[in-house]
Amino acid sequence: MNNIQIFTMSLSDFYEIEPIYNSEFDDFWETSILKAELENTNSKYIIARLDNQIVGFAGIWISVDDIHITNIAVKKSYRNNGIGSILLENLIIMSKKLNKSSLTLEVNTKNIYAQKLYLKFGFKNLGIRKKYYNGTEDAYIMTLYF
Ligand SMILES: CC(C)(COP(=O)(O)OP(=O)(O)OC[C@H]1O[C@@H](n2cnc3c(N)ncnc32)[C@H](O)[C@@H]1OP(=O)(O)O)[C@@H](O)C(=O)NCCC(=O)NCCS
């Protein structure tokens, strides 16, 4: 998909996707978490637009020595079309400009597609966080060093 456009995510973008968030993004967050993230000055979020509809979003949280990818999600019917890759590429560019040395994330050990996305961009699997999700499911810790 070569007509994807990337923008900084605003609160009005949040209200645009809020009604379809659970059904069409099928993401692991509650919408309240995304809204709180947009109001957090240490966070930066972007959206992907196609034909004027929001088809994906992603964000980072900036700490003293590292940057954390907090979430990346593509609308269910648009997945496997390269949109996740475009979002991740933009997060990497943003992160490099912030002069930090690495970008880290957690991913569910069962989430094979997300892991493939991160491996494609050079992230390394550095270990496991047991029972990271809801006290039951494990996460891999993956990091990209610049
Ligand atoms: C993970 C997610 C963001 C990927 O978005 P996407 O737009 O489908 O990603 P892309 O199309 O750029 O695919 C990236 C890679 O993932 C793999 N992949 C994605 N979907 C796949 C599928 N249906 N079958 C096989 N491989 C797939 C491929 O390796 C692909 O790279 P390639 O096509 O160059 O080989 C998307 O699946 C999603 O929104 N999942 C739900 C939310 C989530 O789990 N987020 C991750 C939180 S850690």
The ligand as an SDF file (V2000), in Angstrom:
LIG
                    3D

 48 50  0  0  0  0  0  0  0  0999 V2000
    1.3890   -6.8970   14.6090 C   0  0  0  0  0  0  0  0  0  0  0  0
    0.6580   -6.0150   13.5900 C   0  0  0  0  0  0  0  0  0  0  0  0
    0.7470   -4.5560   14.0480 C   0  0  0  0  0  0  0  0  0  0  0  0
    1.3800   -6.1770   12.2400 C   0  0  0  0  0  0  0  0  0  0  0  0
    0.7700   -5.2560   11.3190 O   0  0  0  0  0  0  0  0  0  0  0  0
    0.6910   -5.5870    9.7600 P   0  0  0  0  0  0  0  0  0  0  0  0
    0.2290   -4.3640    9.0750 O   0  0  0  0  0  0  0  0  0  0  0  0
   -0.0750   -6.8320    9.5410 O   0  0  0  0  0  0  0  0  0  0  0  0
    2.2460   -5.8400    9.4650 O   0  0  0  0  0  0  0  0  0  0  0  0
    2.9590   -5.9960    8.0330 P   0  0  0  0  0  0  0  0  0  0  0  0
    1.9290   -6.2320    6.9750 O   0  0  0  0  0  0  0  0  0  0  0  0
    3.9070   -4.8840    7.8590 O   0  0  0  0  0  0  0  0  0  0  0  0
    3.7390   -7.3740    8.2230 O   0  0  0  0  0  0  0  0  0  0  0  0
    4.9600   -7.4230    8.9510 C   0  0  0  0  0  0  0  0  0  0  0  0
    5.5060   -8.8580    8.9190 C   0  0  0  0  0  0  0  0  0  0  0  0
    4.7180   -9.6760    9.7650 O   0  0  0  0  0  0  0  0  0  0  0  0
    4.5030  -10.9690    9.1530 C   0  0  0  0  0  0  0  0  0  0  0  0
    3.0580  -11.1430    8.9600 N   0  0  0  0  0  0  0  0  0  0  0  0
    2.0910  -10.2270    9.2370 C   0  0  0  0  0  0  0  0  0  0  0  0
    0.8820  -10.7680    8.9650 N   0  0  0  0  0  0  0  0  0  0  0  0
    1.0930  -12.0230    8.5120 C   0  0  0  0  0  0  0  0  0  0  0  0
    0.2380  -13.0730    8.0710 C   0  0  0  0  0  0  0  0  0  0  0  0
   -1.1110  -12.9300    8.0550 N   0  0  0  0  0  0  0  0  0  0  0  0
    0.8040  -14.2240    7.6780 N   0  0  0  0  0  0  0  0  0  0  0  0
    2.1390  -14.3980    7.6930 C   0  0  0  0  0  0  0  0  0  0  0  0
    3.0140  -13.4040    8.1030 N   0  0  0  0  0  0  0  0  0  0  0  0
    2.4920  -12.2600    8.5040 C   0  0  0  0  0  0  0  0  0  0  0  0
    5.3190  -10.9530    7.8740 C   0  0  0  0  0  0  0  0  0  0  0  0
    6.6070  -11.4630    8.1810 O   0  0  0  0  0  0  0  0  0  0  0  0
    5.4160   -9.4940    7.5480 C   0  0  0  0  0  0  0  0  0  0  0  0
    6.5410   -9.1180    6.8480 O   0  0  0  0  0  0  0  0  0  0  0  0
    6.6860   -9.4210    5.2750 P   0  0  0  0  0  0  0  0  0  0  0  0
    5.3080   -9.3470    4.6820 O   0  0  0  0  0  0  0  0  0  0  0  0
    7.5980   -8.3600    4.7630 O   0  0  0  0  0  0  0  0  0  0  0  0
    7.2690  -10.7790    5.2330 O   0  0  0  0  0  0  0  0  0  0  0  0
   -0.8250   -6.4740   13.4140 C   0  0  0  0  0  0  0  0  0  0  0  0
   -0.8670   -7.8740   13.2340 O   0  0  0  0  0  0  0  0  0  0  0  0
   -1.7330   -6.1030   14.5820 C   0  0  0  0  0  0  0  0  0  0  0  0
   -2.2960   -5.0160   14.6320 O   0  0  0  0  0  0  0  0  0  0  0  0
   -1.9030   -7.0250   15.5560 N   0  0  0  0  0  0  0  0  0  0  0  0
   -2.7620   -6.7700   16.7250 C   0  0  0  0  0  0  0  0  0  0  0  0
   -2.0930   -5.8240   17.7050 C   0  0  0  0  0  0  0  0  0  0  0  0
   -0.7730   -6.3810   18.1830 C   0  0  0  0  0  0  0  0  0  0  0  0
   -0.6620   -7.5590   18.4890 O   0  0  0  0  0  0  0  0  0  0  0  0
    0.2580   -5.5100   18.2460 N   0  0  0  0  0  0  0  0  0  0  0  0
    1.5850   -5.8890   18.6930 C   0  0  0  0  0  0  0  0  0  0  0  0
    1.7350   -5.5190   20.1280 C   0  0  0  0  0  0  0  0  0  0  0  0
    3.3340   -5.9940   20.7510 S   0  0  0  0  0  0  0  0  0  0  0  0
  1  2  1  0
  2  3  1  0
  2  4  1  0
  2 36  1  0
  4  5  1  0
  5  6  1  0
  6  7  2  0
  6  8  1  0
  6  9  1  0
  9 10  1  0
 10 11  2  0
 10 12  1  0
 10 13  1  0
 13 14  1  0
 14 15  1  0
 15 16  1  0
 15 30  1  0
 16 17  1  0
 17 18  1  0
 17 28  1  0
 18 19  1  0
 18 27  1  0
 19 20  2  0
 20 21  1  0
 21 22  1  0
 21 27  2  0
 22 23  1  0
 22 24  2  0
 24 25  1  0
 25 26  2  0
 26 27  1  0
 28 29  1  0
 28 30  1  0
 30 31  1  0
 31 32  1  0
 32 33  2  0
 32 34  1  0
 32 35  1  0
 36 37  1  0
 36 38  1  0
 38 39  2  0
 38 40  1  0
 40 41  1  0
 41 42  1  0
 42 43  1  0
 43 44  2  0
 43 45  1  0
 45 46  1  0
 46 47  1  0
 47 48  1  0
M  END
$$$$
